[in-house]
Amino acid sequence: WPNDVLVCDRKIAGILIESPGGNVPASNRLVIGIGINVNNSWCTAPADLVKRGIAMCDVAGHPLDIQAVLIALLCALEIRLDQVAANDRTLHHAWRNHSWLTNRDAIVEVHNRTIKGRCVGIAEDGALLLDVNRFIERFYSGSVTVRE
């Protein structure tokens, strides 16, 4: 839910964060994967894909310095990781305010289940909150799609 980064309702980046869990020190670690469409323009992509993705160069109107993008990303990531380490409560407000899924009908697929409902936000612990027939279900993993 917080892993797709959208610009103009089109995906510009994806973030995957996993915790290996288990005993300390593994339980205190995160594995983070980030993919960003920087200079790989979507302007010439097939029509069905153009509606779904976009690159930073498309938004800016020119190619970007990949090193500058990486440095900016790492600086921003450092700030967010410091917030996670400090259990900073403002982090929850930031991801809640940036959640594109909130107030949209969604389908969550997890553990061979398909659940349909309305996203009502993201909890402080990162759970996706889905209103399913007036009952709020919490999801910590799964594949989410928006119902059109």
URMOBEL-V102114 format. One line per field, one symbol per residue. ss: DSSP state (H for helix, E for strand, - for the rest). psi: psi as a letter, one per 20 degrees, with the letter a starting at -180 (. if undefined). burial: I if it has 16 or more other ideal C-beta (glycine too) atoms within 10 Angstrom, else O. Layout:
BEGIN
ss=???
psi=???
burial=???
END
This chain:
BEGIN
ss=---EEEE--EEEEEEEEE-------HHH--EEEEEE----------HHHH--E--HHHHH-----HHHHHHHHHHHHHHHHHHHH----HHHHHHHH-------EEEEEE--EEEEEEEEEE-----EEEEE--EEEEE---EEEE--
psi=gjippqpkkqphrqpppqpibbqpihikqqppppppofjnqjhjqqghhhihrqqhhgghjqqqohghggggghghhggghhgghjloiigghghghjohhpkqpqppoplkqoppappjaprhjippopooljpoqppirrppqpp.
burial=IIOOIOOOOIOIIOOOOOOOOOOOOOOOOOOOOOOIIIIOOIOOOOOOOOOOIIIIIIOOOOOOOOOOOOOOOOOOOOOOOOOOOOOOOOIIOOOOOOIOIIOOOIOIOOOOOOOOIOIOIIOOOOIIIIOOOOOOOOIOOIOIOOOO
END
